[in-house]
Amino acid sequence: MKTKNSLLIPLILYAVCLFSGISFANTDTKTLVIKAKIDKVAKLIVDTNTVTFPNMNPDEINQVPAIQNDVKVTVKARTGSTSPVNLNIVADGDLVSGPDMIPVQNVTWQASGPGFLSGTLSKSSVLAGSWSGSGVRQGSFRYFLNNSWNYQKGEYQVTVTYTLTTP
């Protein structure tokens, strides 16, 4: 009988603990919050900083292609999902060689790549690309100079600025 009682007592104690909600195991949990701060970022890559038009006979070539065509452009933007991303081009004046001048509107470009836009150089900002939201966009520009017998001989130059904006 002693053996029966010695087995029965631990079993009764186990059953009491089981039904009373007392547990011998303990648990503890903690949470972790992961945060990431993402700000707007804009990056513009133009693969050359000079475009040169060679001398060509106006009777043979109406539009002189630049030697450096295609000018590759990469636009990288991190912004809101519906925020506009714009690429603009502006010339700081006309093409000049000493006292002589070629109006900057005689330089045009043809754009390729999604969102890139063809256009004509101007002393006012011209939209050359437009997108929405974050991403990497790649395209190229082919520059042309309208050829004319009216140009004076010389080496002409103008500075053009590309501006990428993500308001």
Backbone as ProteinMPNN parsed JSONL, in Angstrom:
{"seq_chain_A": "MKTKNSLLIPLILYAVCLFSGISFANTDTKTLVIKAKIDKVAKLIVDTNTVTFPNMNPDEINQVPAIQNDVKVTVKARTGSTSPVNLNIVADGDLVSGPDMIPVQNVTWQASGPGFLSGTLSKSSVLAGSWSGSGVRQGSFRYFLNNSWNYQKGEYQVTVTYTLTTP", "coords_chain_A": {"N_chain_A": [[0.815, -1.178, 0.0], [1.985, 1.144, 0.675], [3.566, 1.634, -1.493], [1.704, 2.11, -3.44], [0.552, 4.507, -2.499], [2.788, 6.147, -2.55], [3.156, 6.471, -5.236], [0.76, 7.544, -6.008], [0.491, 10.059, -4.726], [2.379, 11.94, -5.971], [1.182, 11.948, -8.481], [-1.344, 13.043, -7.983], [-0.61, 15.558, -7.072], [0.499, 16.566, -9.448], [-1.757, 16.609, -11.109], [-3.341, 18.484, -9.733], [-1.789, 20.771, -10.041], [-1.856, 20.985, -12.803], [-4.561, 21.448, -13.404], [-5.033, 23.76, -11.95], [-3.776, 25.835, -13.187], [-1.197, 26.465, -12.628], [2.109, 26.612, -13.589], [5.182, 25.089, -14.358], [6.973, 25.998, -16.172], [8.459, 28.998, -17.404], [7.92, 31.908, -19.388], [9.046, 34.644, -21.384], [8.662, 37.547, -23.293], [9.903, 39.875, -25.659], [9.752, 42.804, -27.693], [10.986, 44.146, -30.779], [11.56, 47.061, -32.492], [12.15, 47.971, -35.741], [13.639, 50.537, -37.524], [13.984, 52.654, -40.374], [15.426, 55.395, -41.854], [14.679, 57.127, -44.65], [15.633, 59.434, -46.929], [15.053, 61.993, -49.439], [16.913, 61.722, -52.414], [18.917, 62.763, -55.086], [20.627, 62.054, -58.057], [22.718, 62.724, -60.759], [24.174, 61.608, -63.72], [26.288, 62.325, -66.318], [27.886, 61.236, -69.136], [29.937, 62.616, -70.452], [31.701, 65.754, -70.641], [31.956, 67.521, -72.653], [30.859, 68.551, -75.832], [31.393, 68.446, -79.24], [31.106, 69.986, -82.358], [31.932, 69.157, -85.623], [33.504, 70.868, -88.425], [31.511, 71.31, -91.259], [30.316, 71.23, -94.635], [27.723, 73.411, -95.449], [26.09, 73.012, -97.71], [26.051, 70.31, -97.995], [25.456, 69.111, -95.522], [22.815, 69.673, -93.433], [22.23, 69.519, -90.719], [24.588, 69.27, -88.337], [26.011, 66.53, -86.785], [27.072, 65.964, -83.411], [30.379, 65.044, -82.463], [30.64, 63.432, -80.21], [28.287, 61.958, -79.936], [26.473, 59.114, -78.87], [25.405, 60.983, -76.018], [25.432, 59.727, -72.938], [23.082, 59.559, -70.313], [22.316, 59.254, -66.922], [19.8, 59.102, -64.599], [19.153, 59.2, -61.243], [16.918, 58.8, -58.678], [15.471, 59.169, -55.488], [12.525, 59.358, -53.984], [9.149, 60.388, -53.128], [6.43, 58.084, -53.879], [4.709, 59.112, -55.835], [5.862, 61.469, -56.488], [7.134, 64.12, -58.567], [9.888, 63.858, -60.855], [12.264, 65.671, -62.44], [14.246, 66.546, -65.269], [16.142, 69.164, -66.409], [17.475, 71.371, -68.943], [19.652, 74.075, -69.531], [21.089, 76.784, -71.297], [23.859, 78.991, -70.843], [23.958, 81.189, -72.404], [24.454, 82.403, -75.77], [26.245, 80.635, -78.402], [29.528, 81.649, -78.588], [32.274, 83.28, -80.198], [34.78, 85.183, -79.721], [33.8, 88.341, -80.885], [31.779, 87.285, -82.378], [28.709, 85.398, -82.875], [26.562, 82.549, -82.507], [23.218, 81.877, -82.433], [21.904, 80.152, -79.652], [19.685, 78.578, -80.022], [20.11, 77.201, -82.313], [21.117, 74.78, -81.72], [20.112, 71.529, -81.254], [18.611, 68.595, -79.734], [18.149, 65.074, -79.842], [16.404, 62.81, -77.961], [16.654, 59.629, -76.344], [15.232, 56.835, -74.67], [13.092, 55.895, -71.968], [10.966, 58.45, -70.846], [12.786, 60.507, -71.339], [13.198, 63.563, -73.146], [13.167, 65.094, -76.364], [14.58, 68.173, -77.687], [15.249, 71.749, -77.953], [18.052, 73.803, -77.444], [18.133, 76.504, -75.087], [18.207, 79.769, -73.56], [16.585, 79.821, -71.478], [15.283, 77.551, -69.062], [14.752, 74.224, -70.189], [12.622, 71.451, -70.361], [13.888, 68.234, -70.23], [13.499, 65.698, -69.451], [11.173, 63.621, -67.728], [9.641, 62.074, -64.967], [7.961, 59.913, -62.6], [8.132, 59.282, -59.193], [10.486, 57.131, -57.379], [13.591, 55.768, -58.695], [15.879, 54.448, -61.22], [16.853, 55.87, -64.176], [17.8, 55.601, -67.555], [19.178, 57.09, -70.418], [19.844, 58.724, -73.579], [21.352, 61.496, -75.333], [21.44, 62.989, -78.502], [23.202, 65.388, -80.049], [22.808, 68.188, -82.258], [23.867, 70.645, -84.612], [22.393, 73.254, -86.291], [23.32, 73.891, -89.507], [24.897, 76.574, -91.338], [25.598, 79.007, -93.918], [25.921, 81.509, -93.01], [27.362, 81.702, -90.654], [30.214, 83.005, -88.956], [33.721, 82.355, -89.278], [35.423, 80.558, -86.677], [35.994, 79.438, -83.264], [33.49, 78.354, -81.433], [31.648, 78.562, -78.349], [29.627, 77.493, -75.584], [28.239, 77.176, -72.326], [26.381, 74.582, -70.936], [23.893, 73.588, -68.664], [22.761, 70.838, -66.873], [20.023, 70.052, -64.845], [18.754, 68.229, -62.209], [15.792, 67.653, -60.528], [13.932, 66.895, -57.608], [11.257, 67.639, -56.214]], "CA_chain_A": [[0.0, 0.0, 0.0], [2.885, 2.259, 0.705], [4.032, 1.86, -2.854], [0.61, 2.734, -4.176], [0.439, 5.895, -2.035], [3.941, 6.916, -2.985], [2.934, 6.784, -6.641], [-0.478, 8.309, -6.128], [0.674, 11.438, -4.244], [2.927, 12.809, -7.037], [0.195, 12.052, -9.559], [-2.38, 13.979, -7.522], [-0.003, 16.889, -7.094], [0.63, 16.968, -10.852], [-3.104, 16.916, -11.601], [-3.76, 19.737, -9.097], [-1.048, 21.852, -10.705], [-2.301, 21.065, -14.183], [-5.893, 22.045, -13.456], [-5.086, 25.039, -11.257], [-3.133, 26.855, -14.008], [0.181, 26.659, -12.199], [3.022, 26.03, -14.554], [6.564, 25.063, -13.924], [7.779, 26.663, -17.195], [8.272, 30.444, -17.491], [8.28, 32.51, -20.673], [9.12, 36.097, -21.388], [8.84, 38.015, -24.67], [10.256, 41.276, -25.884], [9.593, 43.186, -29.092], [12.024, 44.982, -31.354], [11.077, 47.907, -33.577], [13.214, 48.294, -36.685], [13.331, 51.769, -38.232], [14.924, 53.071, -41.418], [15.135, 56.751, -42.316], [14.972, 57.246, -46.071], [15.413, 60.8, -47.393], [15.142, 62.226, -50.874], [18.257, 61.797, -52.964], [18.944, 62.893, -56.545], [21.977, 61.948, -58.604], [22.729, 62.842, -62.213], [25.456, 61.231, -64.324], [26.413, 62.606, -67.75], [29.149, 60.54, -69.383], [30.954, 63.481, -71.044], [31.478, 67.16, -70.286], [32.197, 68.332, -73.845], [30.266, 68.132, -77.102], [32.056, 69.196, -80.299], [30.574, 69.864, -83.71], [33.004, 69.347, -86.601], [33.209, 71.744, -89.552], [30.919, 70.596, -92.393], [29.799, 72.064, -95.708], [26.27, 73.593, -95.324], [25.392, 72.469, -98.881], [26.0, 68.85, -97.877], [24.9, 68.702, -94.226], [21.988, 70.714, -92.799], [22.369, 69.394, -89.264], [25.887, 68.658, -88.033], [25.963, 65.74, -85.545], [28.229, 66.094, -82.526], [31.333, 63.933, -82.508], [30.481, 62.6, -79.023], [26.989, 61.279, -79.838], [25.412, 59.502, -77.959], [25.767, 61.395, -74.67], [24.63, 58.894, -72.041], [22.636, 60.25, -69.107], [21.666, 58.407, -65.924], [19.064, 59.854, -63.582], [18.83, 58.375, -60.082], [16.121, 59.605, -57.746], [14.713, 58.511, -54.425], [11.54, 60.36, -53.579], [7.848, 59.787, -52.88], [5.972, 57.208, -54.961], [4.062, 59.88, -56.908], [6.543, 62.762, -56.622], [7.745, 64.326, -59.877], [11.339, 63.895, -61.03], [12.441, 66.399, -63.698], [15.575, 66.89, -65.757], [16.085, 70.372, -67.234], [18.716, 71.822, -69.567], [19.658, 75.511, -69.811], [22.35, 77.326, -71.797], [24.149, 80.262, -70.162], [24.004, 82.248, -73.42], [24.607, 81.907, -77.137], [27.594, 80.179, -78.714], [30.306, 82.839, -78.938], [33.672, 83.205, -80.579], [35.138, 86.608, -79.755], [32.611, 89.175, -81.042], [30.795, 86.586, -83.207], [27.748, 84.631, -82.094], [25.565, 81.674, -83.126], [22.125, 81.732, -81.469], [21.902, 78.837, -79.01], [18.538, 77.824, -80.539], [20.567, 76.398, -83.442], [21.544, 73.478, -81.206], [18.967, 70.698, -80.855], [18.981, 67.247, -79.338], [17.173, 63.988, -79.916], [16.551, 61.992, -76.76], [16.144, 58.262, -76.36], [15.066, 56.29, -73.329], [11.787, 56.234, -71.385], [10.853, 59.685, -70.074], [13.675, 61.546, -71.846], [12.496, 64.363, -74.145], [13.953, 65.842, -77.345], [14.326, 69.599, -77.548], [16.118, 72.777, -78.513], [18.702, 74.58, -76.382], [17.579, 77.833, -74.831], [18.74, 80.47, -72.383], [15.606, 79.503, -70.428], [15.281, 76.123, -68.759], [13.938, 73.379, -71.065], [12.407, 70.12, -69.808], [14.553, 67.208, -71.037], [13.098, 64.393, -68.937], [10.137, 63.716, -66.694], [9.241, 60.786, -64.427], [7.239, 59.968, -61.337], [8.588, 58.323, -58.198], [11.887, 56.718, -57.279], [14.089, 54.83, -59.691], [17.054, 54.753, -62.031], [16.459, 56.001, -65.58], [18.952, 55.783, -68.43], [18.851, 57.518, -71.764], [20.952, 59.392, -74.262], [21.061, 62.678, -76.133], [22.225, 63.216, -79.719], [23.195, 66.828, -80.302], [22.959, 68.626, -83.647], [23.983, 72.077, -84.857], [21.858, 73.671, -87.582], [24.451, 74.41, -90.272], [24.546, 77.774, -92.108], [26.659, 79.772, -94.561], [25.994, 82.826, -92.361], [28.246, 81.688, -89.482], [31.577, 83.504, -89.126], [34.698, 81.341, -88.856], [35.85, 80.698, -85.292], [35.712, 78.329, -82.348], [32.371, 78.835, -80.625], [31.475, 77.823, -77.099], [28.593, 77.863, -74.628], [28.11, 76.216, -71.231], [25.025, 74.068, -70.757], [23.745, 72.979, -67.342], [21.673, 69.887, -66.63], [19.581, 70.124, -63.456], [17.802, 67.198, -61.802], [15.038, 68.094, -59.344], [12.919, 66.056, -56.979], [10.665, 68.543, -55.209]], "C_chain_A": [[0.866, 1.252, 0.0], [3.363, 2.605, -0.699], [2.951, 2.532, -3.683], [0.482, 4.191, -3.793], [1.62, 6.733, -2.514], [3.844, 7.263, -4.479], [1.733, 7.705, -6.82], [-0.305, 9.763, -5.72], [1.298, 12.322, -5.326], [1.939, 12.998, -8.188], [-0.9, 13.037, -9.2], [-1.832, 15.404, -7.544], [0.132, 17.418, -8.537], [-0.723, 17.383, -11.415], [-3.609, 18.23, -11.024], [-3.075, 20.915, -9.787], [-1.548, 22.074, -12.125], [-3.641, 21.785, -14.282], [-5.974, 23.403, -12.764], [-4.4, 26.153, -12.053], [-1.716, 27.146, -13.582], [1.079, 25.932, -13.184], [4.429, 26.086, -14.003], [7.485, 25.756, -14.927], [7.453, 28.157, -17.19], [8.656, 30.914, -18.891], [8.282, 34.014, -20.513], [9.338, 36.517, -22.841], [9.169, 39.496, -24.674], [10.049, 41.564, -27.366], [10.744, 44.107, -29.512], [11.399, 45.762, -32.497], [12.275, 48.257, -34.459], [12.773, 49.511, -37.479], [14.394, 52.025, -39.286], [14.506, 54.458, -41.884], [15.615, 56.856, -43.755], [14.632, 58.665, -46.499], [15.461, 60.855, -48.907], [16.609, 62.317, -51.273], [18.118, 61.909, -54.479], [20.389, 62.84, -57.009], [21.869, 61.922, -60.122], [24.117, 62.496, -62.726], [25.363, 61.516, -65.82], [27.8, 62.118, -68.136], [30.221, 61.367, -70.096], [30.677, 64.914, -70.615], [31.771, 68.1, -71.453], [31.496, 67.708, -75.041], [30.855, 69.038, -78.176], [31.383, 68.919, -81.637], [31.716, 70.089, -84.696], [32.552, 70.319, -87.702], [32.666, 70.905, -90.701], [30.331, 71.602, -93.368], [28.272, 72.194, -95.58], [25.476, 73.093, -96.526], [25.197, 70.953, -98.764], [25.302, 68.379, -96.608], [24.132, 69.867, -93.614], [22.13, 70.705, -91.278], [23.635, 68.605, -88.975], [25.753, 67.854, -86.739], [27.227, 65.956, -84.726], [29.1, 64.847, -82.617], [31.047, 62.94, -81.376], [29.139, 61.871, -78.941], [27.225, 59.802, -79.631], [25.97, 59.908, -76.6], [24.847, 60.626, -73.723], [24.344, 59.648, -70.743], [21.94, 59.233, -68.202], [21.075, 59.304, -64.855], [18.71, 58.883, -62.464], [18.084, 59.257, -59.096], [15.445, 58.702, -56.732], [13.809, 59.58, -53.845], [10.234, 59.647, -53.255], [7.345, 59.021, -54.09], [5.308, 57.96, -56.111], [4.73, 61.237, -57.124], [7.181, 62.901, -58.008], [9.266, 64.348, -59.801], [11.563, 64.531, -62.401], [13.905, 66.671, -63.988], [15.419, 68.083, -66.694], [17.467, 70.697, -67.778], [18.583, 73.31, -69.841], [21.051, 75.915, -70.291], [22.594, 78.67, -71.13], [24.277, 81.432, -71.145], [24.023, 81.634, -74.797], [26.014, 81.346, -77.303], [28.381, 81.394, -79.188], [31.743, 82.474, -79.29], [34.115, 84.65, -80.76], [33.869, 87.438, -79.89], [31.487, 88.473, -81.822], [29.935, 85.651, -82.365], [26.888, 83.761, -83.002], [24.456, 81.526, -82.093], [22.04, 80.294, -80.947], [20.741, 77.967, -79.505], [18.903, 77.004, -81.779], [21.123, 75.045, -83.013], [20.289, 72.739, -80.721], [19.491, 69.358, -80.363], [17.803, 66.311, -79.556], [17.443, 63.087, -78.721], [16.031, 60.583, -77.014], [16.131, 57.752, -74.93], [13.74, 56.754, -72.743], [11.836, 57.504, -70.539], [11.765, 60.805, -70.527], [13.01, 62.238, -73.027], [13.471, 65.076, -75.072], [13.652, 67.32, -77.199], [15.361, 70.465, -78.235], [16.735, 73.554, -77.361], [18.115, 75.978, -76.295], [18.304, 78.446, -73.645], [17.765, 80.377, -71.218], [15.594, 77.99, -70.25], [14.293, 75.364, -69.653], [13.831, 71.992, -70.427], [12.994, 69.073, -70.751], [14.237, 65.797, -70.553], [12.106, 64.559, -67.814], [9.676, 62.319, -66.298], [8.452, 61.005, -63.144], [7.787, 58.888, -60.41], [10.065, 57.982, -58.292], [12.279, 55.798, -58.422], [15.356, 55.31, -60.361], [16.595, 54.757, -63.485], [17.709, 56.266, -66.416], [18.476, 56.143, -69.819], [20.065, 58.139, -72.412], [20.43, 60.564, -75.076], [21.998, 62.687, -77.333], [22.077, 64.689, -80.048], [23.477, 67.127, -81.768], [23.058, 70.148, -83.687], [23.395, 72.363, -86.234], [22.977, 74.392, -88.33], [24.007, 75.609, -91.121], [25.786, 78.401, -92.731], [26.864, 81.112, -93.849], [26.905, 82.856, -91.128], [29.62, 82.24, -89.864], [32.549, 82.41, -88.668], [35.128, 81.622, -87.424], [35.587, 79.428, -84.508], [34.706, 78.84, -81.331], [32.191, 77.952, -79.4], [30.308, 78.38, -76.302], [28.578, 76.785, -73.538], [26.637, 75.873, -71.049], [24.971, 73.364, -69.409], [22.534, 72.064, -67.314], [21.31, 70.019, -65.154], [18.515, 69.054, -63.208], [17.118, 67.659, -60.535], [14.044, 67.036, -58.91], [12.281, 66.859, -55.872], [10.106, 67.814, -53.994]], "O_chain_A": [[0.521, 2.273, -0.595], [3.539, 3.779, -1.025], [3.228, 3.399, -4.512], [0.318, 5.042, -4.668], [1.455, 7.907, -2.847], [4.409, 8.266, -4.915], [1.726, 8.554, -7.71], [-0.919, 10.634, -6.336], [0.761, 13.401, -5.577], [1.87, 14.069, -8.792], [-1.338, 13.802, -10.06], [-2.509, 16.335, -7.981], [-0.103, 18.6, -8.789], [-0.827, 18.39, -12.116], [-4.237, 19.014, -11.735], [-3.708, 21.93, -10.079], [-1.649, 23.209, -12.59], [-3.829, 22.637, -15.151], [-6.937, 24.135, -12.996], [-4.439, 27.31, -11.634], [-1.087, 28.033, -14.159], [0.828, 24.785, -13.556], [4.805, 27.01, -13.282], [8.63, 26.072, -14.605], [6.299, 28.538, -16.993], [9.59, 30.393, -19.501], [7.62, 34.577, -19.641], [10.129, 35.892, -23.546], [8.755, 40.252, -23.795], [10.158, 40.663, -28.198], [11.379, 44.753, -28.679], [10.772, 45.175, -33.379], [13.283, 48.774, -33.979], [11.678, 49.532, -38.041], [15.557, 51.661, -39.114], [13.355, 54.666, -42.267], [16.801, 56.696, -44.043], [13.469, 59.065, -46.442], [15.856, 59.895, -49.57], [17.431, 62.905, -50.57], [17.292, 61.224, -55.083], [21.265, 63.491, -56.439], [21.049, 61.204, -60.694], [25.117, 63.019, -62.235], [24.471, 61.012, -66.503], [28.79, 62.535, -67.535], [31.32, 60.862, -70.326], [29.546, 65.252, -70.266], [31.829, 69.317, -71.279], [31.534, 66.494, -75.238], [30.823, 70.262, -78.042], [31.127, 67.77, -81.997], [32.403, 71.108, -84.616], [31.357, 70.554, -87.879], [33.276, 69.906, -91.084], [29.902, 72.688, -92.978], [27.582, 71.175, -95.6], [24.295, 72.777, -96.383], [24.284, 70.39, -99.368], [24.627, 67.35, -96.621], [24.706, 70.914, -93.313], [22.147, 71.756, -90.637], [23.744, 67.428, -89.321], [25.419, 68.421, -85.699], [28.317, 66.111, -85.277], [28.605, 63.739, -82.824], [31.197, 61.733, -81.565], [28.882, 61.212, -77.934], [28.169, 59.278, -80.221], [26.889, 59.272, -76.083], [23.635, 60.846, -73.706], [25.224, 60.279, -70.158], [21.093, 58.459, -68.647], [21.759, 60.152, -64.281], [18.052, 57.869, -62.698], [18.559, 60.331, -58.725], [14.926, 57.634, -57.058], [14.271, 60.576, -53.288], [10.216, 58.424, -53.122], [7.783, 59.278, -55.211], [5.339, 57.491, -57.249], [4.21, 62.068, -57.87], [7.702, 61.931, -58.558], [9.849, 64.797, -58.814], [11.109, 63.997, -63.413], [14.693, 66.979, -63.094], [14.656, 68.024, -67.659], [18.488, 70.358, -67.18], [17.546, 73.769, -70.319], [22.061, 75.449, -69.764], [21.648, 79.415, -70.875], [24.661, 82.535, -70.755], [23.651, 80.474, -74.973], [26.875, 81.554, -76.448], [27.942, 82.097, -80.098], [32.329, 81.524, -78.771], [33.869, 85.266, -81.797], [32.944, 87.268, -79.096], [30.377, 88.996, -81.919], [30.346, 85.176, -81.307], [26.529, 84.159, -84.109], [24.724, 81.089, -80.974], [22.099, 79.34, -81.723], [20.811, 76.741, -79.413], [18.097, 76.201, -82.247], [21.553, 74.254, -83.852], [19.521, 73.245, -79.902], [20.662, 69.027, -80.55], [16.638, 66.7, -79.467], [18.575, 62.656, -78.499], [15.098, 60.375, -77.79], [16.92, 58.187, -74.092], [13.31, 57.88, -72.993], [12.653, 57.617, -69.625], [11.552, 61.955, -70.143], [12.334, 61.59, -73.826], [14.487, 65.604, -74.619], [12.611, 67.698, -76.662], [16.218, 69.992, -78.982], [16.043, 73.924, -76.413], [17.665, 76.552, -77.287], [18.924, 77.751, -72.84], [18.076, 80.8, -70.104], [15.868, 77.244, -71.19], [13.157, 75.794, -69.851], [14.837, 71.424, -70.001], [12.643, 69.026, -71.93], [14.655, 64.816, -71.168], [12.18, 65.513, -67.04], [9.361, 61.488, -67.149], [8.299, 62.13, -62.669], [7.894, 57.724, -60.795], [10.787, 58.474, -59.158], [11.438, 55.141, -59.035], [15.841, 56.413, -60.113], [16.023, 53.781, -63.97], [18.568, 57.058, -66.03], [17.506, 55.584, -70.33], [21.172, 58.091, -71.874], [19.26, 60.626, -75.452], [23.194, 62.427, -77.204], [20.975, 65.177, -80.295], [24.256, 66.441, -82.43], [22.419, 70.847, -82.901], [23.836, 71.792, -87.232], [23.517, 75.385, -87.843], [22.864, 75.652, -91.574], [26.878, 78.345, -92.166], [27.877, 81.777, -94.066], [27.192, 83.936, -90.61], [30.123, 81.977, -90.956], [32.229, 81.631, -87.77], [35.192, 82.776, -87.002], [35.026, 78.464, -85.029], [35.035, 79.659, -80.473], [32.528, 76.768, -79.405], [30.032, 79.579, -76.334], [28.871, 75.62, -73.806], [25.772, 76.749, -71.014], [25.891, 72.631, -69.049], [21.427, 72.46, -67.682], [22.196, 70.091, -64.303], [17.507, 68.99, -63.911], [17.785, 68.019, -59.565], [13.404, 66.376, -59.729], [12.703, 66.778, -54.718], [9.582, 68.45, -53.079]]}, "name": "protein", "num_of_chains": 1, "seq": "MKTKNSLLIPLILYAVCLFSGISFANTDTKTLVIKAKIDKVAKLIVDTNTVTFPNMNPDEINQVPAIQNDVKVTVKARTGSTSPVNLNIVADGDLVSGPDMIPVQNVTWQASGPGFLSGTLSKSSVLAGSWSGSGVRQGSFRYFLNNSWNYQKGEYQVTVTYTLTTP"}
